[in-house]
Each structure stands twice: as C-alpha cells, then as structure tokens.
Amino acid sequence: MNGKEALLDALAEGVMVRDGNQFVFANQTLLRILGFTDTMQAFLAGGVDRWVHPEDQATVREYYEKRIHRGVAPESYEVRLVREDGETRWVTCRASVIDWDGKTCVAGCFYDITEQKAKDREFERADSIFRNIFRLTPEVMLISRLADGEIIDVNPAFLNVFGRRRDEVIGHTTSGLDIWADQTFLGRFVEELKMTASMTDVPTTVKTRGNLIRHFRIFAQKVDVEGEPMLLLIGRDVTEDLVQAQELQRSKDTAELANRAKSEFLANMSHELRTPLNAILGFAEILRDEMVGPLGSPRYKEYAQDIHESGTHLLSIINDILDLSKVEAGRLEAYLTWINPLESLEMCMTLVQQRAFEASLSLEHHFDQTVLIEADERLIKQIALNLLSNAIKFTEPGGGVSMKLEKTGNGGLCLSVTDTGIGMTAEEIKIAKRPFGQVDSSLSRRHEGSGLGLPLVSAFSEKLNATMTIDSRPGYGTRVSIVFPPFKVKAREQDE
C-alpha cells in the first residue's frame, strides 16, 4: 500500500474512483459502509451498479455521463447504497472528474447520513403533528421571541378569540396588542418564565373581541428555535368553568344552609313534639288500664291499646328523627366517663327479651367482664338497643340473635350483634346505612320503621371514637360490629 492509499484509508468518508461501471479504487471506509468483508480485489472486480439502489441507478449513471463529457451535474447529491447484507443506507456523494493513472475517471466521496435522515423524518413528522395541532386546536396558541416579545406566529383560534387579522398580530409585540386586563401581568410572567423555563395553569384575565373580559389559564414553555429562545404560550378559556363552579358552590351553600335550618328546627322542636305525644300515651294508658273506672264496652279498651301502641311507635320514630337532627346540627353531646358497660348491655337484653320470645327467636349474649370503656352510657344503650331491635326485626321465627363484647387483637374492644336473618347484599348495605334507607323485602315491610337505626348507630359510634362495620350475606344473616380503639379501653379492677 502506497502513502496515497494509506492516507485515503484513514479518512472518515468513503472514497471511490470509477471508470465506467468499474471501480478502479476504493478505500477501506467505503468497504465498511457497504459491509463488504472480502478482499479489495474481489470488490474492485464487481460493478458499480451492484451497490446502487435500483431506483437511483439511472440518476447515478446520468450524473456520471455528464461529468465524463464535461456536462453540468450537481457537485453533491444524496443517493441510496445497498450493503452486502441487503440493508439500504443513505449517503451524500460529492463527485468530480480526476485523472487517475492517465485515465479520465470520476472520484466520489461518500458520507453516511442514514441516521440523520431518520432524525429529519422524525422531525418532519413531529413538525407536521405540531402544525396540525397548532392550526386545529380550540385553545389560543402564540409563538414569540423571548427577548423582545415580537410575535412570530399565532393560530386561528387566537385570531378568532381576539378578533384580529394576522397582519395586525405578526411582527407586533404581545404587550403592544393590549390584550391583557392586567397590564403588569405579562412582564412578571415573562421574567419568571426566564428562570423556570416552563409554567403551567397560571390564572389571568384577558380582553377578547369586543373588549370582553374573560378568564384564562396560561401554559407556557421556553423553547429554542435555531439557537434563539422563543416563548410558546397556550391559553385556555375557563370563564364558563368558573361560572359553573360558582353556581355549584352557591347551590351547595344554599342546600347546606337549608339542611342546617331543618336540623336546627327539628332539634329545637324536641320538647314541642314529645310533650303532647307523651300526654296522648299517658291518657291512652289510663283508659287501657281503666285506672279511674270501667269503660263500659270492652272495645274501648282495645282501642286504647291500639292508641298506646301506635303512639309508642310514633314516639320511637320521632326520637330517632330528633336524634339524627341533633347529629346533623352538631348538637349531639357525649358525656364521656369510664364505665362498666355490662349493666347497660344486660338492661338492653332484658328490654328486648319479650320481643324476641314473641318472635320465636333465641337470644344469647357473651360479655367480657374485665374491661371498662370511656363512653357515654346513654349512647351505649342506644347503640345496643338499635342493633338488637334491628336484628330481631329482620330475623324469621326459629332463628337466633346474639350479642358479644370481646377484646380485639390490638387491645381494643368489639361490641357486636349477630343474627341469622335475611341478610343484605353489598348494595343493600349501602342503602341501610343512609338515613331513611329501607331495604325492600317482605320481612322488613312487616315491621315498619324510620330507616334510621344503622345511621344513628354509625353517628353514635363516631361520637365515641368507635367505628361501625357490617358483614352480611343474603340468607345467612348479618353481623354489625362496633370497634373501640385501645385508648378507649382499660382493664377493670377486681373489686369494682
């Protein structure tokens, strides 16, 4: 290898010299570009057309002929070469006529631009997508120089929203358009953008077509275009969203105010509702028991009994409604002390025992006798009575109801009532936990109620820092658990 050939092999570009359709010289770089691994003699023995893409062969041949005959051909052009393994590579070819060992030949230098072409295609694709978005999006878009604010381009939505023509916008500055309701906003915005490179969801107000004030959210990105910093600004009109949000908030405030007024009214009506009803019950009891003498006809006694039962049922419903109203009005009070819950729970069992007997149900209990809980004794009774009453109400004859008070694994305490009744699906549990919710079943319809039992238990439990959980399956029964956290439980002294 002579010095000239060694020098050409050291180049990063592929070099060849051709005479007609034959190579008379090629450097090692060209062989690497073409993926040729055989000897140089084998390469030179092959024709030029073998390595040129079929669609480019006519062009290469035409340029060669023009150069050999001193015609006009481009000094540099792009062409596709086909490697030994069949892969197509893009190269730039710079060609010229030279004298090679006394012959007129054409020399060419090849530089592989395949990766650059791929990048260019990806850029063109991204640019096409951006321009389509820029043109079609309903959001306002603007591109300006960051240094002086001169507007380079705006999309049709910008022109439509602000009622401008392109020649009134392009080449002008964003501050000169007088579109900002707050004249100091743009300056502060651009200065902050220079430091952060991007900003999102910035609220502002602008003056749109007809000088209407609209609320916008601004998104901006600092971008480099050919080394020059530019501002890409996107604006979204959120005026209608804000109006709807304000209307929704006003409606919510009005509803909450009405609900509080209702709850406060019912809470204040406690005495007025209970007093006359208690009087009715008292006089019905006098008539039923004939305390001041016989009534004359036995039917009067039956009527008095009906009045008393209906009044008692009504009083229970009123009490539930009033209790719930106190909860909603924030007026439910809990007087927390350390109590032994056994006495309250046993009293509740006694109160429902007759009802369970009449319904042909077994009634069982198991209470841990070694604990005290910090609670309100009145609320504990109401929780237990509500759970027992519900369990008896929804359990068919021959079934059973049991109440347990037992420690949990983490040192807390669980009060639970389990029945073998009709049970509930997950959707029915959601209904039962809502105030006035009634799970529609033939058994429940035989026992009218307010639908406030479980919601009240949940509210009372929350007041005592306890949580209510419901486990139920249709046809298998229901277990309602009230779990007190460890800090609400302590061991009872033996002499207490």
Phi, psi and omega per residue, in radians:
M1 nan 2.186 3.120
N2 -1.419 3.027 -3.083
G3 -1.101 -0.636 3.139
K4 -1.107 -0.771 -3.126
E5 -1.187 -0.660 3.110
A6 -1.094 -0.707 3.120
L7 -1.122 -0.739 -3.135
L8 -1.181 -0.586 3.109
D9 -1.179 -0.424 -3.114
A10 -1.386 -0.189 -3.109
L11 -1.245 2.636 3.085
A12 -1.366 -0.271 -3.137
E13 -1.681 2.590 3.018
G14 -1.348 2.388 -3.099
V15 -2.205 2.391 3.069
M16 -2.476 2.723 3.000
V17 -2.240 2.253 -3.095
R18 -2.143 2.579 3.036
D19 -2.234 1.816 -3.020
G20 1.201 -2.286 -3.125
N21 -1.686 0.255 -3.111
Q22 -2.040 2.477 2.992
F23 -1.405 2.366 3.006
V24 -1.894 -0.221 3.049
F25 -2.775 2.545 3.003
A26 -2.638 2.457 3.082
N27 -1.567 2.973 -3.082
Q28 -1.149 -0.510 3.132
T29 -1.098 -0.700 3.118
L30 -1.124 -0.703 3.122
L31 -1.103 -0.625 3.103
R32 -1.190 -0.680 3.098
I33 -1.060 -0.692 -3.096
L34 -1.506 -0.078 3.118
G35 1.183 0.492 -3.103
F36 -1.561 2.177 -3.047
T37 -1.968 -0.041 3.130
D38 -1.417 -2.951 -3.080
T39 -1.330 2.810 3.102
M40 -1.089 -0.652 3.132
Q41 -1.057 -0.712 3.125
A42 -1.141 -0.636 3.126
F43 -1.162 -0.817 -3.094
L44 -1.149 -0.426 -3.139
A45 -1.279 -0.354 -3.131
G46 -1.456 2.865 -3.130
G47 -1.506 2.864 3.128
V48 -1.177 -0.735 -3.051
D49 -1.046 -0.433 -3.126
R50 -1.004 -0.583 -3.019
W51 -1.720 -0.090 -3.116
V52 -1.710 2.397 3.120
H53 -1.014 2.400 -3.087
P54 -0.917 -0.636 -3.107
E55 -1.293 -0.261 -3.113
D56 -1.875 -0.073 -3.054
Q57 -1.091 -0.713 -3.116
A58 -1.130 -0.689 3.137
T59 -1.154 -0.800 -3.136
V60 -1.083 -0.727 3.137
R61 -1.127 -0.733 -3.135
E62 -1.081 -0.797 -3.125
Y63 -1.150 -0.621 3.126
Y64 -1.122 -0.823 -3.123
E65 -1.071 -0.727 3.139
K66 -1.102 -0.705 -3.119
R67 -1.193 -0.795 -3.118
I68 -1.044 -0.625 -3.112
H69 -1.727 0.385 3.051
R70 1.040 0.554 3.065
G71 -1.514 -3.018 -3.111
V72 -1.700 2.084 3.085
A73 -2.418 2.612 -3.124
P74 -1.083 2.440 3.128
E75 -1.180 -0.586 -3.119
S76 -2.419 2.440 3.106
Y77 -2.702 2.887 -3.141
E78 -1.750 2.451 -3.115
V79 -2.570 2.729 3.110
R80 -1.767 2.271 3.038
L81 -1.890 2.613 3.134
V82 -1.909 2.051 -3.111
R83 -1.229 2.984 3.112
E84 -1.018 -0.620 -3.111
D85 -1.529 0.100 3.084
G86 1.631 -0.128 3.140
E87 -1.272 2.443 3.119
T88 -1.636 2.303 3.102
R89 -2.171 2.435 3.068
W90 -1.566 2.380 3.081
V91 -2.383 2.726 2.905
T92 -1.689 2.428 -3.114
C93 -2.091 2.107 3.009
R94 -1.869 2.058 -3.010
A95 -2.152 2.637 3.084
S96 -2.749 2.804 3.139
V97 -1.510 2.326 3.127
I98 -2.375 2.910 3.025
D99 -1.738 2.112 -3.096
W100 -2.169 1.870 -3.127
D101 0.934 0.754 3.079
G102 1.464 0.015 3.121
K103 -1.936 2.595 3.039
T104 -1.469 1.986 -3.100
C105 -2.232 3.013 3.053
V106 -1.990 2.207 3.079
A107 -1.801 2.450 3.132
G108 -2.315 2.474 3.047
C109 -1.974 2.275 -3.063
F110 -2.031 2.327 3.078
Y111 -2.187 2.168 -3.067
D112 -1.237 2.083 -3.132
I113 -2.078 0.368 -3.067
T114 -1.032 -0.848 -3.124
E115 -1.122 -0.673 3.127
Q116 -1.144 -0.673 3.094
K117 -1.099 -0.685 3.118
A118 -1.113 -0.725 3.110
K119 -1.134 -0.698 3.132
D120 -1.114 -0.722 3.119
R121 -1.120 -0.717 3.125
E122 -1.135 -0.694 3.102
F123 -1.118 -0.761 3.123
E124 -1.086 -0.685 3.120
R125 -1.133 -0.827 3.127
A126 -1.098 -0.696 3.136
D127 -1.123 -0.685 3.117
S128 -1.136 -0.751 3.116
I129 -1.083 -0.799 -3.138
F130 -1.052 -0.765 -3.109
R131 -1.144 -0.622 3.080
N132 -1.146 -0.779 3.089
I133 -1.080 -0.797 -3.133
F134 -0.995 -0.681 -3.074
R135 -1.416 -0.611 -2.959
L136 -1.744 -0.376 -3.047
T137 -1.119 2.482 3.094
P138 -1.343 -0.151 3.129
E139 -1.467 2.597 -3.130
V140 -1.269 2.280 3.117
M141 -2.296 2.474 -3.088
L142 -2.548 2.423 3.045
I143 -2.116 2.207 -3.121
S144 -2.470 2.815 3.044
R145 -1.243 2.372 -3.108
L146 -1.276 -0.528 -3.052
A147 -1.201 -0.854 -3.043
D148 -2.096 -0.034 3.086
G149 1.392 0.119 -3.137
E150 -1.159 2.281 -3.069
I151 -1.390 2.192 3.122
I152 -1.610 -0.673 -3.112
D153 -2.804 2.663 3.020
V154 -2.416 2.733 3.134
N155 -1.626 2.931 -3.128
P156 -0.998 -0.586 -3.141
A157 -1.078 -0.665 3.109
F158 -1.059 -0.850 -3.121
L159 -1.082 -0.662 -3.117
N160 -1.218 -0.789 -3.091
V161 -1.136 -0.726 -3.054
F162 -1.692 -0.013 3.057
G163 1.117 0.751 -3.112
R164 -2.103 2.774 2.973
R165 -1.638 2.796 -3.114
R166 -1.064 -0.698 -3.103
D167 -1.227 -0.257 3.061
E168 -1.503 -0.146 -3.042
V169 -2.027 -0.913 -3.063
I170 -1.102 2.292 -3.128
G171 1.578 -0.253 3.074
H172 -1.597 2.993 3.123
T173 -1.712 2.730 3.139
T174 -1.130 -0.593 3.125
S175 -1.269 -0.557 -3.115
G176 -1.282 -0.271 3.140
L177 -1.312 -0.295 3.131
D178 0.984 0.915 3.132
I179 -1.873 -0.092 -3.065
W180 -1.679 2.206 3.103
A181 -1.147 -0.640 3.055
D182 -1.780 1.909 -3.042
Q183 -1.141 -0.388 -3.119
T184 -1.546 -0.135 -3.043
F185 -1.101 -0.851 -3.019
L186 -1.055 -0.768 -3.133
G187 -1.057 -0.815 3.129
R188 -1.123 -0.670 -3.109
F189 -1.126 -0.830 -3.097
V190 -1.168 -0.704 3.134
E191 -1.093 -0.722 3.118
E192 -1.207 -0.627 3.140
L193 -1.130 -0.625 3.128
K194 -1.062 -0.504 -3.118
M195 -1.566 -0.554 -3.011
T196 -1.802 -0.278 3.139
A197 1.296 -0.472 3.078
S198 -2.664 2.652 3.100
M199 -2.487 2.473 -3.091
T200 -2.298 2.537 2.994
D201 0.952 0.860 3.122
V202 -1.629 2.129 -3.126
P203 -1.356 2.472 3.049
T204 -2.769 3.020 3.083
T205 -2.171 2.464 -3.115
V206 -2.256 2.825 3.076
K207 -1.786 1.953 -3.090
T208 -1.674 -2.918 -3.131
R209 -0.872 2.310 -3.134
G210 1.316 0.309 3.139
N211 1.048 0.528 3.053
L212 -1.387 2.393 3.119
I213 -1.522 2.151 3.127
R214 -2.194 2.620 3.111
H215 -1.617 2.268 -3.118
F216 -2.181 2.722 2.915
R217 -1.979 2.203 -3.027
I218 -1.822 2.355 3.034
F219 -2.147 2.315 -3.068
A220 -2.460 2.621 3.126
Q221 -2.473 2.323 3.030
K222 -1.483 2.182 -3.103
V223 -2.236 2.671 3.073
D224 -1.776 2.208 3.071
V225 -2.085 1.882 -3.111
E226 0.919 0.753 3.068
G227 1.476 -0.087 -3.131
E228 -1.818 2.248 -3.136
P229 -1.222 2.266 3.132
M230 -2.159 2.801 3.080
L231 -1.946 2.094 2.998
L232 -1.773 2.030 -3.059
L233 -2.071 2.311 3.107
I234 -2.156 2.293 -3.138
G235 -2.132 2.325 3.138
R236 -2.048 2.206 3.124
D237 -1.331 2.019 -3.109
V238 -2.031 0.322 -3.096
T239 -1.024 -0.848 -3.114
E240 -1.131 -0.652 3.103
D241 -1.076 -0.737 3.138
L242 -1.147 -0.708 3.121
V243 -1.093 -0.786 3.123
Q244 -1.107 -0.697 3.131
A245 -1.126 -0.693 3.115
Q246 -1.163 -0.721 3.098
E247 -1.103 -0.738 3.129
L248 -1.105 -0.723 3.132
Q249 -1.155 -0.699 3.109
R250 -1.107 -0.734 3.117
S251 -1.116 -0.707 3.123
K252 -1.127 -0.777 3.132
D253 -1.088 -0.710 3.135
T254 -1.128 -0.758 3.139
A255 -1.121 -0.741 3.134
E256 -1.153 -0.667 3.107
L257 -1.119 -0.763 3.119
A258 -1.120 -0.699 -3.137
N259 -1.154 -0.726 3.098
R260 -1.124 -0.696 3.139
A261 -1.101 -0.723 3.102
K262 -1.101 -0.802 -3.109
S263 -1.130 -0.742 3.130
E264 -1.150 -0.649 3.111
F265 -1.080 -0.838 -3.127
L266 -1.137 -0.692 3.122
A267 -1.100 -0.664 3.121
N268 -1.292 -0.369 -3.098
M269 -1.520 0.121 -3.078
S270 -0.915 -0.914 -3.095
H271 -1.146 -0.771 -3.077
E272 -1.119 -0.552 -3.135
L273 -1.425 -0.710 -3.028
R274 -1.336 -0.664 -3.023
T275 -1.041 -0.924 -3.132
P276 -1.152 -0.576 -3.138
L277 -1.199 -0.672 3.077
N278 -1.114 -0.620 3.097
A279 -1.129 -0.748 3.104
I280 -1.044 -0.784 -3.141
L281 -1.113 -0.697 -3.127
G282 -1.120 -0.808 -3.137
F283 -1.200 -0.617 3.090
A284 -1.112 -0.645 3.119
E285 -1.166 -0.676 3.098
I286 -1.087 -0.781 3.139
L287 -1.141 -0.755 -3.094
R288 -1.099 -0.737 -3.080
D289 -1.575 0.014 3.114
E290 0.893 0.853 -3.068
M291 -1.175 -0.484 -3.110
V292 -1.954 0.333 3.102
G293 2.209 2.874 -3.100
P294 -1.166 2.606 -3.117
L295 -1.465 -0.369 -3.130
G296 1.833 -1.119 -3.125
S297 -1.846 2.354 3.131
P298 -1.048 -0.448 -3.088
R299 -1.178 -0.524 3.081
Y300 -1.052 -0.674 3.129
K301 -1.142 -0.674 3.092
E302 -1.140 -0.714 3.119
Y303 -1.104 -0.730 3.125
A304 -1.076 -0.683 3.097
Q305 -1.109 -0.745 3.105
D306 -1.080 -0.730 3.121
I307 -1.070 -0.755 -3.100
H308 -1.149 -0.762 3.139
E309 -1.157 -0.751 3.132
S310 -1.141 -0.723 3.118
G311 -1.124 -0.700 3.112
T312 -1.097 -0.746 3.109
H313 -1.106 -0.753 3.122
L314 -1.118 -0.710 3.125
L315 -1.097 -0.670 3.118
S316 -1.109 -0.744 3.128
I317 -1.143 -0.774 3.129
I318 -1.061 -0.720 3.131
N319 -1.081 -0.739 3.113
D320 -1.090 -0.783 -3.132
I321 -1.107 -0.738 3.138
L322 -1.160 -0.665 3.097
D323 -1.119 -0.762 3.126
L324 -1.134 -0.651 3.107
S325 -1.113 -0.651 3.081
K326 -1.126 -0.675 3.110
V327 -1.102 -0.851 -3.097
E328 -1.151 -0.563 -3.140
A329 -1.460 -0.049 -3.121
G330 1.257 0.445 -3.081
R331 -1.949 0.149 3.070
L332 -1.321 2.143 -3.100
E333 -1.882 2.505 3.091
A334 -2.191 2.165 3.129
Y335 -1.752 1.706 -2.994
L336 -1.492 2.185 3.024
T337 -2.497 2.861 3.066
W338 -1.384 2.025 -3.051
I339 -2.191 2.701 2.951
N340 -1.573 1.949 -3.007
P341 -1.298 -0.158 -3.017
L342 -1.063 -0.800 -3.079
E343 -1.056 -0.763 -3.140
S344 -1.147 -0.750 -3.107
L345 -1.192 -0.690 3.107
E346 -1.146 -0.629 3.092
M347 -1.100 -0.730 3.126
C348 -1.112 -0.713 3.100
M349 -1.055 -0.715 -3.141
T350 -1.125 -0.713 -3.083
L351 -1.134 -0.571 -3.090
V352 -1.721 -0.011 -3.051
Q353 -1.073 -0.778 -3.121
Q354 -1.127 -0.694 3.134
R355 -1.123 -0.698 3.104
A356 -1.149 -0.687 3.118
F357 -1.094 -0.773 -3.137
E358 -1.146 -0.490 3.135
A359 -1.565 0.087 -3.136
S360 1.024 0.815 3.139
L361 -2.040 2.566 2.988
S362 -1.468 2.489 -3.083
L363 -2.228 2.043 -3.086
E364 -2.227 2.811 3.062
H365 -2.658 2.702 3.038
H366 -2.541 1.997 -3.059
F367 -2.052 2.302 2.986
D368 -1.231 2.173 -3.027
Q369 -1.742 0.226 -3.032
T370 -1.938 0.185 -3.017
V371 -2.195 2.713 2.944
L372 -2.088 2.617 3.061
I373 -2.237 2.610 3.070
E374 -1.554 1.873 -3.033
A375 -2.766 3.083 3.024
D376 -1.726 2.105 -3.045
E377 -1.054 -0.635 3.141
R378 -1.118 -0.751 -3.133
L379 -1.209 -0.610 3.078
I380 -1.052 -0.764 3.123
K381 -1.097 -0.767 -3.109
Q382 -1.146 -0.680 3.090
I383 -1.069 -0.878 -3.094
A384 -1.101 -0.777 -3.128
L385 -1.119 -0.740 3.126
N386 -1.082 -0.781 -3.122
L387 -1.158 -0.751 3.120
L388 -1.142 -0.759 -3.137
S389 -1.075 -0.770 3.111
N390 -1.073 -0.776 -3.113
A391 -1.082 -0.777 3.126
I392 -1.150 -0.695 -3.095
K393 -1.090 -0.648 -3.027
F394 -1.845 0.338 3.096
T395 -2.015 2.277 -3.082
E396 -1.360 2.759 -3.138
P397 -0.922 2.443 -3.114
G398 1.643 -0.177 3.133
G399 -1.503 -2.945 -3.105
G400 -2.520 2.716 3.092
V401 -2.303 2.351 3.107
S402 -2.380 2.547 3.087
M403 -2.092 2.388 3.132
K404 -2.284 2.579 2.991
L405 -2.261 1.930 -3.037
E406 -2.523 2.704 -3.134
K407 -1.280 2.629 3.057
T408 -1.711 2.952 -3.073
G409 -1.122 -0.460 -3.102
N410 -1.694 0.206 3.116
G411 1.652 0.075 3.074
G412 -1.491 -2.836 -3.097
L413 -2.472 2.410 -3.107
C414 -2.110 2.115 2.996
L415 -1.779 2.084 -3.070
S416 -2.316 2.612 3.030
V417 -2.217 2.170 -3.102
T418 -2.088 2.383 3.095
D419 -2.275 2.896 3.087
T420 -1.862 0.586 -3.011
G421 -1.435 -2.673 -2.982
I422 -1.256 -0.421 3.139
G423 1.255 3.043 -3.097
M424 -2.477 2.646 2.972
T425 -1.423 2.999 3.121
A426 -1.063 -0.676 3.118
E427 -1.186 -0.670 3.126
E428 -1.192 -0.564 3.073
I429 -1.088 -0.733 3.095
K430 -1.037 -0.729 3.131
I431 -1.126 -0.775 -3.081
A432 -1.136 -0.458 -3.112
K433 -1.454 -0.186 3.115
R434 -1.510 2.494 3.075
P435 -0.984 2.328 3.128
F436 1.188 0.218 3.094
G437 -1.288 2.339 3.123
Q438 -2.185 2.069 3.050
V439 -1.324 2.050 -3.007
D440 -1.353 1.817 3.060
S441 -2.513 2.774 -3.114
S442 -1.101 -0.597 -3.125
L443 -1.256 -0.757 -3.116
S444 -1.158 -0.565 -3.126
R445 -1.198 -0.357 3.110
R446 -1.359 -0.208 -3.120
H447 -2.270 1.689 -3.095
E448 -1.159 2.608 3.102
G449 -2.810 3.056 -3.095
S450 -1.484 -0.268 -3.052
G451 1.295 0.405 -3.102
L452 -1.935 -0.012 -3.048
G453 -0.998 -1.043 -3.112
L454 -1.184 -0.720 3.068
P455 -1.021 -0.665 3.101
L456 -1.182 -0.744 3.110
V457 -1.030 -0.739 3.127
S458 -1.101 -0.760 -3.136
A459 -1.162 -0.757 3.128
F460 -1.116 -0.715 3.138
S461 -1.086 -0.767 3.125
E462 -1.081 -0.636 3.110
K463 -1.119 -0.472 -3.126
L464 -1.707 0.217 -3.114
N465 1.127 0.415 3.099
A466 -1.862 2.893 3.130
T467 -2.141 2.531 3.133
M468 -1.851 2.304 3.034
T469 -2.224 2.609 -3.124
I470 -2.203 2.195 3.021
D471 -2.064 2.151 -3.050
S472 -2.670 2.588 3.027
R473 -2.413 2.313 3.133
P474 -0.991 2.267 3.111
G475 1.507 -0.169 -3.111
Y476 -2.004 -0.369 3.120
G477 2.044 -3.051 -3.029
T478 -2.423 2.509 3.020
R479 -2.219 2.110 3.071
V480 -1.914 2.194 -3.072
S481 -2.072 2.366 3.039
I482 -1.985 1.973 -3.026
V483 -1.884 2.132 3.099
F484 -1.673 2.387 -3.129
P485 -1.230 2.832 -3.081
P486 -0.990 -0.616 -3.087
F487 -1.245 -0.121 3.081
K488 -1.715 0.089 -3.031
V489 -2.237 2.455 2.995
K490 -2.606 2.806 -3.108
A491 -1.256 2.526 3.131
R492 -1.604 2.364 3.077
E493 -1.145 2.570 -3.047
Q494 -1.120 -0.530 -3.100
D495 -1.538 0.026 3.128
E496 -1.342 nan nan
